[in-house]
Amino acid sequence: MANITKDEAIIRSSGEAARAFTDWYYTQLTDGKPITSAYVNSNAKYLAASHPPADICINGTVVATPEEWDALLEQQRLIPFTGSKGKVKYEVEGFDVHVINKDYRFAAPAEIQAATDAKLMQRTEDARLMMVVTVAGSVVFGGKEKGTPPKQHFSDVFVLVPNWDFVTRPKFKGHKRYLVASHTYRAY
Amino acid sequence: MAPPTGPRAGTGRAPPRGPRATGGGSGGGIQKRRANPRTDRDGDVSMDTPAGGSGRGGSASGGRGRGSKDARGGRGAVNSRTSSRVVQNLQNYVSGGPVGKTQSKNMATLKIHGMSNSKATGNPDGGLRSLLTFLERKASKDKPITIGKVYSPIYGPPQARDICNYDKRIVDGDYVWITVRKDDAPEILRLNGFTYAGAPLTITETSERMPRPEDKISKAAEETKQKLTSVLARRYNPELKLLDLSSLGTDAILSSMGTFNSKDLAEKAFKVLVVLASQQYKTASEKREGIQAVSLASNGLNDVVQVFDLAKSLPDIKRLDLSSNNLDSLSKIAKWQHRFQHLEELHLTGNPITTQPDFVAELIKWFPSLQNINGQIVRSPEEVAVALKGMHPTPLPQFPSNLRDGEANVASIFVQVFFPMFDTDRARLAAEFYDDDSWFSIQAIANSGRNLPWKTYLKYSRNVHKLGEKNPATVQRLFTGGNLIADMWKALPSTRHPSMENPGAWLIDCHTFPNLADPTGHGFATGLLITVNGQFEESDTTENLYGKRTFTRTFILGPSKPSNPPPVHPYRVISDQLTLHDWTPAELPAVQAPVINQVPQAPVANAMPPAGPVILDDVTKNQLIQEVMKRTGMTAEYSELCLSGTANWNFELALKSFEEQRANLPPTAFINAV
């Protein structure tokens, strides 16, 4: 790898994080699996630091908890005519990500907050990021076997903050590297 | 090439009981080789691997789950022959023999005619196995004859797989093609004129190329297809858009093709007919238009499983006639439950099911459009509309803009200034709201191309999903700093966003969030996240393209840096992400009534524009005044008057009121008053 600047490293790191997050998140949605663990609400370090619950706004309505969002998704899967559950398929067509705070330290371990360990600070340089991710894609409501299913466009905006449980493990690349602090959803 | 043979006359209703693979079944010592040459997917006789030889002999029916009788027939004799077969096959390998890919010089190709006229055609494989056994048995008394490649017609009834690429066997008229060693050829040719299962065999050596899998559709299948197409043509009523598949059992052509030799075959004939019928149309909508009704009356059906494929091939029919069959309970129709979304009319007269009291009530639950059963109206069009809507998972309700931007209405003011200025003066916009650390990028979701071409945007598109996060373009297409951003904006087509006066044209969600970096370098600052969904008109004068685009624009606003040059707004744009896509919503931002089981958890939806007096900071007010001055040519004083009046600091309203009042304004209201 050629030498890349610090900013390039941060840009790439944010791209990787957004990729890991969106890959996981929309697979969960399509598979009808819970996404509650993705939000800051259930994270012990953020709870301990009194971070407010994630701001979740779905189609213009504020939803108090990730669990309620889960319940809305469950409601969305319902096929009224049969009373059974159908598949609601989310397909990501694009995402863009910007770093909006390159040195996020809220709820971080003490040595990061105080920046006492230079090596640690350097090692976590491209991991202490606050990011905004805009995702665009399609939502398909149900399968084709029952006629052309309704389709919508969705736009999701997330503010992601570091999951301190993993920041000190630079090799860790999973979706849980970042947590959702804010989520704005619109499907139309 | 193989001369096509006409349909055989007089095939009986009952499957012909031709000789089974008697050699294999007897297990006697006559055969030189196993009774059931296992044909692989290419129609070649496959080699059993040495290790698996004994295991596979028994399941030689080709893994299709039918023909268990054949398998049984084979099994008895397999073990005793395993070792010699293994040896034989090894020899074939070494010599590049029968199973080799290329036709060896040592091999002869023979064409055998007559199987299709034999009594063995009723066997599941059309009599192929017993024919091969017959040849092997009769050919030689001293040494095993090894038949190499085998190609055979799938004889007998028209089968779905003839046309649908199933079981890559070759169909070539009524000929079975085999290869044998040159040495063995005379032994087989000697059998020319022998009677096999009641039919004389014609065996000739040929230099023609053996048919290949890719020839498959040709010849016999093509003939079959043509016959069936003619059946369809006779059975299609263009006035009624009706495909009449009733009384198939009495159809002369189908009978002549042996279609009803067994139930299995009749079902396959039906499948092919339905597939063929749907193939007559290029598009789904042509098909929907072309075939609106199907009759399956008088076919002796006792379960729709037998004709299930109708739901796959013609899912959009409106009328279906199942009268005079033997359907005796709902469970016999259950396979079609929730299929045929557009089925309006169903006829079941003459089926035992009609004596059941509940069948109508149940059936309308299964078919959302069903209005008429046996001529009785069972549901109103209104009820159908409700049922149809409920056939799919339901999108979540849509609520208007949700602006939670704090007491200063920063977001409301920002978007009111931003979008008109983006349309008219991008350079100034960038200079005032963006600083050296602002980020901007565009992503184009260019998938359908329904409206405008994407050329202008694609070179800038920072769709990380498509580009890949390691792509250097993700760095190059990120525009940082107000100057760069302004330059980039210059290159974009001009735009016109709808008026903020029309709240129905915008979906704006906004809230504050904590923990941005404070520009002073100490502690945290509060940020504002604004997400705007809407449409704008675009005019690309260089490409001469005009049209509408749907967009999502995400802004992160944060406190201004003290070092930013004037005019200093209290906030700046930290991040600006513009997403463009082709999707044209059916009803953009339709404001719907809340659904009952949706309980809003927090104050919802200040529709735009905010009601009540707007509280603005002076800098923003000044900004608005400057903008009005620029647009109207009025002095600062009059511009402020114009804004603070009924317009209530709404930029669009102010401009409107200016237009209305223009004639009444004194010359002193204008800067360049003459």
Contacts between the chains, C-beta under 8 A, distances in Angstrom:
chain1	res1	chain2	res2	distance
A	8	B	475	5.4
A	11	B	474	6.3
A	11	B	475	5.4
A	11	B	478	6.5
A	12	B	469	6.2
A	12	B	470	6.5
A	12	B	474	7.3
A	12	B	475	7.9
A	15	B	464	5.0
A	15	B	469	3.0
A	15	B	470	7.6
A	15	B	474	5.6
A	16	B	469	5.0
A	18	B	464	6.4
A	18	B	469	7.4
A	19	B	464	7.1
A	19	B	465	7.5
A	19	B	469	5.2
A	22	B	465	7.2
A	51	B	514	7.5
A	52	B	514	6.9
A	55	B	511	5.1
A	55	B	513	6.3
A	57	B	402	5.6
A	57	B	509	5.2
A	57	B	511	6.7
A	58	B	396	6.6
A	59	B	396	5.3
A	59	B	397	6.5
A	59	B	398	5.1
A	59	B	399	5.6
A	60	B	398	6.8
A	60	B	399	3.1
A	60	B	400	5.8
A	60	B	401	6.5
A	60	B	402	4.5
A	60	B	507	7.0
A	60	B	509	6.5
A	60	B	604	6.8
A	60	B	605	5.5
A	61	B	399	5.2
A	61	B	402	7.1
A	61	B	598	7.0
A	61	B	600	5.1
A	61	B	601	7.7
A	61	B	604	5.6
A	61	B	605	7.6
A	62	B	402	6.9
A	62	B	404	7.7
A	62	B	600	6.8
A	62	B	601	5.7
A	62	B	602	3.7
A	62	B	603	7.6
A	62	B	604	6.6
A	63	B	601	6.1
A	64	B	601	4.0
A	64	B	602	7.0
A	68	B	601	6.9
A	72	B	396	6.1
A	72	B	598	7.8
A	75	B	394	7.9
A	75	B	396	7.6
A	75	B	597	7.0
A	76	B	393	5.8
A	76	B	394	6.4
A	76	B	395	6.9
A	76	B	396	5.5
A	77	B	393	5.1
A	78	B	393	6.4
A	78	B	394	6.6
A	79	B	390	6.7
A	79	B	391	6.7
A	79	B	392	6.3
A	79	B	393	5.8
A	79	B	394	8.0
A	80	B	389	7.5
A	80	B	390	3.3
A	80	B	394	6.5
A	81	B	338	7.7
A	81	B	365	8.0
A	81	B	368	5.6
A	81	B	387	5.4
A	81	B	388	7.9
A	81	B	390	3.7
A	81	B	391	5.0
A	82	B	338	6.0
A	82	B	390	7.9
A	82	B	391	7.8
A	85	B	393	7.8
A	86	B	392	6.4
A	86	B	393	4.2
A	87	B	393	7.4
A	88	B	393	5.0
A	92	B	465	5.7
A	93	B	445	4.8
A	93	B	447	6.0
A	93	B	463	8.0
A	93	B	465	7.1
A	93	B	581	7.5
A	94	B	443	4.9
A	94	B	444	7.8
A	94	B	445	4.7
A	94	B	463	4.0
A	94	B	464	7.7
A	94	B	465	4.8
A	94	B	466	6.2
A	94	B	579	6.9
A	94	B	581	8.0
A	95	B	443	7.5
A	95	B	463	7.3
A	95	B	464	5.6
A	95	B	465	4.7
A	96	B	441	5.6
A	96	B	443	4.5
A	96	B	462	5.4
A	96	B	463	6.7
A	96	B	464	5.9
A	96	B	577	5.0
A	96	B	579	6.8
A	97	B	464	6.1
A	98	B	439	4.7
A	98	B	441	7.2
A	98	B	478	7.8
A	98	B	556	7.3
A	98	B	574	8.0
A	98	B	575	4.1
A	98	B	577	6.2
A	99	B	439	7.6
A	100	B	516	6.5
A	100	B	527	7.1
A	100	B	556	5.0
A	100	B	558	7.6
A	100	B	574	5.3
A	100	B	575	5.2
A	101	B	515	7.0
A	101	B	516	5.5
A	101	B	517	4.8
A	102	B	517	7.5
A	103	B	517	6.4
A	104	B	515	6.6
A	104	B	517	7.8
A	106	B	514	7.5
A	106	B	515	4.6
A	106	B	524	6.6
A	130	B	515	6.6
A	130	B	516	7.2
A	132	B	529	7.1
A	132	B	554	6.2
A	132	B	556	5.5
A	132	B	575	5.5
A	132	B	577	7.0
A	134	B	443	7.4
A	134	B	552	6.4
A	134	B	554	4.7
A	134	B	577	4.6
A	134	B	579	5.5
A	136	B	443	7.1
A	136	B	445	4.9
A	136	B	552	6.5
A	136	B	579	5.0
A	136	B	581	5.8
A	137	B	445	7.9
A	138	B	583	7.7
A	139	B	395	7.4
A	141	B	392	4.7
A	141	B	393	4.3
A	141	B	394	7.0
A	141	B	395	6.1
A	142	B	391	7.4
A	142	B	392	3.7
A	142	B	393	5.1
A	145	B	315	7.5
A	145	B	339	7.1
A	146	B	338	6.1
A	146	B	339	7.5
A	146	B	341	5.6
A	146	B	391	5.1
A	146	B	392	6.6
A	147	B	315	7.2
A	147	B	316	7.5
A	147	B	341	4.0
A	147	B	342	7.2
A	147	B	391	6.6
A	147	B	392	7.9
A	149	B	392	5.1
A	150	B	392	5.6
A	150	B	395	6.4
A	152	B	395	5.8
A	152	B	585	7.6
A	153	B	550	7.4
A	153	B	581	6.3
A	153	B	583	3.7
A	153	B	585	6.8
A	155	B	531	7.2
A	155	B	533	5.9
A	155	B	552	4.2
A	155	B	579	6.8
A	157	B	529	6.9
A	157	B	531	4.9
A	157	B	552	7.8
A	157	B	554	5.1
A	159	B	513	5.9
A	159	B	529	6.4
A	161	B	515	7.1
A	181	B	513	6.3
A	181	B	515	7.7
A	182	B	511	7.1
A	182	B	513	5.1
A	182	B	529	5.9
A	184	B	509	4.9
A	184	B	511	7.8
A	184	B	529	6.9
A	184	B	531	4.7
A	186	B	507	5.8
A	186	B	509	7.1
A	186	B	531	7.3
A	186	B	533	5.3
A	186	B	552	7.7
A	187	B	395	6.3
A	187	B	396	6.7
A	188	B	398	6.3
A	188	B	507	7.3
A	188	B	533	7.0
A	188	B	585	4.4
A	188	B	588	6.3
A	188	B	589	7.0
